């Protein structure tokens, strides 16, 4: 019994500690290998995304000026029966590889004309992004009526939509 207490028990305890430490190290190695695979997947996604972004930037026009933007918007207006109120050119934003030319656009149209306008914007070769869009009803009946409920005769009318939006057009950046 004294052999067990003096020699064997300390050795078994040391083996137990070493086994737990080895198990912990194996779990850590497994986690590291899993993280390494995830990191490789992320790196591949970054490379793929950068390639897509560079392809998109290469497809952008070299430059666009106010006349080009007015022409593009007039093409959209032809197909959508809208009445333009204002067209304001904002300062361009430079993002290194590309530039963003924003236009604040205000118009009135019916629902179908508004949808046709959006479809035409989507079909443009230099398709813009849309930001800060505000849509409201544009009806004299609603403006003069102060009651909360809309009268039955007004519900039957076709409302015009008043739309204010910012259209963002992109071009290649100056190198």
Secondary structure in CASP SS format (residue, H / E / C, confidence):
PFRMAT SS
TARGET T0000
AUTHOR 0000-0000-0000
METHOD secondary structure of the structure
MODEL  1
X C 1.00
X H 1.00
X H 1.00
X H 1.00
X H 1.00
X H 1.00
X H 1.00
X H 1.00
X H 1.00
X H 1.00
X H 1.00
X H 1.00
X H 1.00
X H 1.00
X H 1.00
X H 1.00
X H 1.00
X H 1.00
X H 1.00
X H 1.00
X H 1.00
X H 1.00
X H 1.00
X H 1.00
X H 1.00
X H 1.00
X H 1.00
X H 1.00
X H 1.00
X H 1.00
X H 1.00
X H 1.00
X H 1.00
X H 1.00
X H 1.00
X H 1.00
X H 1.00
X H 1.00
X H 1.00
X H 1.00
X H 1.00
X H 1.00
X H 1.00
X H 1.00
X H 1.00
X H 1.00
X H 1.00
X H 1.00
X H 1.00
X H 1.00
X H 1.00
X H 1.00
X H 1.00
X H 1.00
X H 1.00
X H 1.00
X H 1.00
X H 1.00
X H 1.00
X C 1.00
X E 1.00
X C 1.00
X C 1.00
X C 1.00
X C 1.00
X H 1.00
X H 1.00
X H 1.00
X H 1.00
X H 1.00
X H 1.00
X H 1.00
X H 1.00
X H 1.00
X H 1.00
X H 1.00
X H 1.00
X H 1.00
X C 1.00
X C 1.00
X C 1.00
X C 1.00
X E 1.00
X E 1.00
X E 1.00
X E 1.00
X E 1.00
X E 1.00
X E 1.00
X C 1.00
X C 1.00
X C 1.00
X E 1.00
X E 1.00
X C 1.00
X C 1.00
X C 1.00
X E 1.00
X E 1.00
X E 1.00
X E 1.00
X E 1.00
X E 1.00
X E 1.00
X E 1.00
X E 1.00
X E 1.00
X E 1.00
X E 1.00
X C 1.00
X H 1.00
X H 1.00
X H 1.00
X H 1.00
X H 1.00
X H 1.00
X H 1.00
X H 1.00
X H 1.00
X H 1.00
X H 1.00
X H 1.00
X H 1.00
X C 1.00
X C 1.00
X C 1.00
X C 1.00
X C 1.00
X E 1.00
X E 1.00
X E 1.00
X E 1.00
X E 1.00
X E 1.00
X E 1.00
X E 1.00
X E 1.00
X E 1.00
X C 1.00
X H 1.00
X H 1.00
X H 1.00
X H 1.00
X H 1.00
X C 1.00
X C 1.00
X C 1.00
X C 1.00
X C 1.00
X C 1.00
X C 1.00
X H 1.00
X H 1.00
X H 1.00
X H 1.00
X C 1.00
X C 1.00
X C 1.00
X C 1.00
X E 1.00
X E 1.00
X E 1.00
X E 1.00
X E 1.00
X E 1.00
X E 1.00
X E 1.00
X E 1.00
X E 1.00
X E 1.00
X E 1.00
X E 1.00
X C 1.00
X C 1.00
X C 1.00
END
